[in-house]
Amino acid sequence: MHDPDAPRVPLRDLALISDRRTGALITRDAQVLWYAPDRFEAPTLLAGLLDADQGGTWTLHADGLTPERRAYHADSAVLHTHLNGPHGPLTITDFLPYAPGTPRGLARLLSPAPTPLTLTLHAAPNYARTPAHPRLLTPHAAHLHGNLHLYASHPLRLDGPRVHQDVPAGERGWAFLATRPTAHMDGAQLNAWHDATVRAWAALGTTPDHGAYTAAVRAALRALRMLTDEDSGGVLAAPTFGLPEVPGGPANWDYRYVWLRDAGMIVSALTRLGAPREGERFLDFVCGHVPETRDLPRAPFTTASGQPVPTEQTLRLRGYAGSHPVRVGNDARQQLQLDAYGNVLLAAKLVYERTPDRPHWGVVRRLARFLADHWHEDDAGIWEERTPRPYVAGKVIAACALERIAPYSTDPHERATWQGAARAIRTWVATHGLTRDGAYAYVAGQDHVDITAALYPVWGYCAPDTPEMLATAEALERDRQRGHLYWRTIHDDAYQQQHEGAFLAGTFWMAQYWVMRDPARARTIIDAALRHASDLGLLAEEADPDSGALWGNYPQSFVHAALIGAVIDLRAAEARGAHPTPS
């Protein structure tokens, strides 16, 4: 279902703040439209992004103030939103305290108000399924629900489920939405937490110069860090659920989990940016926290704490742009996804290159054995389609993964077995995995191609100029490209295939491919994709090149990792003085 007249905030207008355990989304005019207390995957308290009336919001009302600019504080997740009006400017600083000894919650600091203003918190606990009944504890403190409390610089007043805070003109204000009761709270304490949070983010380090792409890469690294769980090292796909890939389509999934398939790309991005320990922590998570299932050596995705993903259910929320159903949980957790295990092995190989040890070898070995034994089976593919098929990309990455990890086995028989399986996969792909035009097929026996094939030379499966790869690139450019943006292929949902936007991760993958043949063309592709980033450098899963709208859960780590890979490859090629190669 889809209501085209339903109000929506453009995704590019949203800023993410994070304490590396959960996050909040804030608009250009300082409205908080998303917040899940304590954990990314926890039930939301604020989900006004999906239902402005019932979902929960934390809004600011002031006459005449309009958005002027906003920015993160250096490389941190502390956000400064600047508004202006006829009576002067207002700056709102939003952050989730992130430093040892700081409490959990959402903090708001206001510069002197140029005009009287009101902050209004409308709490909607448990995905707006549980009514909130706020009650005042003191003039400056209110109990909201469970352990949730609101503390404020100015007296609070109640209005049903809403709590209002009025700040007179000329006065500073602050508020703290705490996930636990806090004994002492004042502006000085909040400012101290702010300073500690800025220092803690700075301690994570920054990224070196990347020329014209330095700002984009810094923003991408910040996004990955904001979506990294501080405790486990797992990197979430996105902080949200229910944001549609296509308005009116059924693909309104829950992305607040850690996908194994992201492992190779994210570990590569973090390692190549000079943050190898962060990449190693992600491998630690995948191998140390992700549970086995009855039929699989590892669940294809899990919560950031390593718990099984809940069974899928729908919520009674209006939906972003009126799109239904709004889903939480994810039933794809039981799928066979060969590419997920292949990506873990590629990630392990990147880590093993930098250390004399083989951390998590037992798990890596089990995954390699599983791929060697099961590569021939139909799976759900990289796009988690509901009908198992012989998706060629899953076979290709299985071959690459087995070839890359085999040298690290100290068992000659095991090494030979994995290498033999990789050769068998290559024979199968050459026999069954090509279209009638000689391109790499999306599904064996069919003539569609998919953007995933752009990664085959990146993974080392083939050279960029083999006949098969040239035919694949030609088909992608002809059938899946417009305006230097690229689309993926979906079989199970014809409506989605027809109406979804350009796939931004795939666009960066295509740039990585063209780096090998024509760096100037790769730069054009990267620039086209970056035109769909927000002013803060955040990227969604998809972009509509006609309207400029972003779609899908936001921001998405997969896309930011793909951007980093494309930029690093391009910069390296340009440093080598690479020139276009003949087709």
Residue, then its C-alpha position, 0 to 999 in steps of 0.5 A: m500500500h502507498d499513500p502518495d500524499a502522505p507527508r514525509v521528510p526527505l531522507r537527505d534532510l536527516a542527520l544521524i548521531s550515535d553513541r556506537r550502541t544506538g542512534a537518533l535521526i534529526t532533521r535540518d530544523a532540529q526535530v528528532l524523528w528516530y530514537a531507540p533507547d540503549r540499542f539500535e535494535a531495541p523498540t523505538l521510543l521515537a519513530g515519527l519518521l514512519d508516523a508523524d502523529q503516532g510514532g513519537t517525536w521530539t520537536l522544537h517550535a519557535d516563531g520565525l526560525t528557519p534552517e541555515r546550516r548544520a555540521y558535525h563537530a570535527d570527526s565526531a557524531v556530535l551535531h550542531t544545527h544552526l537556525n536563524g530568524p529575524h531576532g537572531p540565530l539559534t544553535i542546537t547541539d545534539f549528541l548521545p554521550y559516548a565516553p567512559g563514565t557518561p550515562r546513556g541517553l540523548a542530550r540537547l544543548l541550546s544557545p541563548a534563545p533569540t525568541p521564546l521557544t518550546l521543546t515538545l517530547h512525544a514519547a511512543p514506547n515499544y514501536a508506538r504500541t504502548p501508551a506513554h503516561p508521563r508524570l512529573l517527579t520535580p518541576h525539571a524532571a519527568h518519568l516517561h516510561g519504564n526507566l526512561h526519564l526526561y531532565a530539563s533546564h526549564p520547568l516541564r509541563l504535561d499534555g497527555p503523552r507530550v511533555h513541553q519545555d518552554v525556554p524564554a528569549g535570551e536564556r540557554g536551555w538543555a534537555f536530557l532524555a535518559t535511559r536510566p534515572t540520573a541523580h544529579m543533572d545540570g547544564a555544567q554536567l551536560n557540557a562536561w559530557h559533551d566535551a568528553t564525547v568529542r574527545a572520545w570520538a577524536a581518539l578513534g582517529t581520522t583518515p588521511d588525505h584523499g584529494a577531492y574526496t577527502a570530505a566524502v571519505r571522512a563522512a563515510l568513515r564516520a558513518l561506519r563508526m556510528l554504525t559500529d557496535e562499541d561492545s561487539g565490533g559488529v557493523l549494522a547495515a543501517p539504524t532504521f527499519g521500514l524505510p521503503e526501497v520502492p514507495g508502495g512496494p513490500a520491500n520495507w525491511d528491518y536493517r538494524y542487524v549485522w550482515l555477514r556479507d558486509a564483512g569483506m567490504i567493511v573490513s577492506a574499507l577500514t583496513r585500507l583507511g588505516a584502521p585495521r583494528e576496527g576491521e579485525r574487531f568486525l571479524d572478531f564479531v562475525c566469528g565470535h558472536v554470530p551463532e550457528t543455526r541448525d542447518l548453517p555454520r553461521a546465521p547470515f545476520t544477527t543482532a549487534s550483540g550476537q543474538p538471533v534476529p526476531t521473527e518478522q512482524t508488522l507494525r501499525l504505523r502509517g509508514y514512510a511516504g505511506s508505504h506498508p507494511v512496516r516490518v520489524g524482525n527479518d525472516a531472511r535469517q534462515q536463508l542459505q546465502l553463499d556470498a555471506y560466507g565467502n565474504v567472511l573468508l575474504a575478510a579473514k584473508l585481509v586480516y591474515e595478511r597483516t598478522p602472523d596469527r590466524p585468529h578465529w581459524g576454527v570458524v574460518r575453516r568451518l566456513a571454508r569446508f561448508l562452501a567446498d561442500h555446498w557451493h553447488e546448492d541453490d541459495a537466496g543470492i546477494w539480494e536475499e530473494r525468497t526463491p532459491r536459485p543458482y545465483v552465479a555471484g554466490k558461486v563466484i565469490a565461493a571460488c574466490a574465497l576458497e582460493r584466497i583462504a586455502p594457502y592459510s591451511t596447514d593441512p595439505h589435503e584440506r588445501a587441495t580440497w578447497q582448491g579443487a572445489a574452486r576449480a570445480i566452481r570455475t568449470w561450472v560457471a564457464t559451463h552454466g553461468l554465462t548468458r547467450d551473449g557470453a556475459y556473466a549471468y545473474v542466474a544460471g540458465q538466464d540472460h539477465v546480468d546483475i551489478t554484482a558482476a562488476l566485483y568479479p575483477v575486484w575479487g580477483y576472479c577474472a581480469p577486467d578485459t576478459p571476453e566474459m567481463l567485457a560482455t558483462a560490462e557492455a550489458l550493464e552499461r546498456d541495460r542497467q545504467r542511466g546517467h552514470l548510475y546503475w541498477r541491480t536485478i531483482h527476480d522475485d518482485a517485478y514491481q520493485q524491479q521496475h520502480e526502484g531507484a539506482f543502487l548506490a553500492g552497485t554504482f560504486w562497484m561499477a566505478q571500481y571496475w572502471v578504475m581498472r580500464d578507464p580511471a576517468r570514467a570511474r571518477t565520473i561514476i563516483d561523482a554521479a553517485l556522490r551527488h546523491a549524498s546529503d550535505l553531511g555525506l550520508l548515503a542511502e541504499e537507492a536514489d531516484p535520479d529524476s526526483g533526487a529522492l533517497w530510498g531504503n534504510y538510511p544511512q546504509s553502511f554497505v554503501h559507505a564501504a563501497l564508496i571508500g573502496a572506489v575512492i581508494d582504488l581510483r586514487a591508487a590508479e591515478a597515482r600510478g598514472a593508469h591510462p584507459t585500456p582498449s576494449 
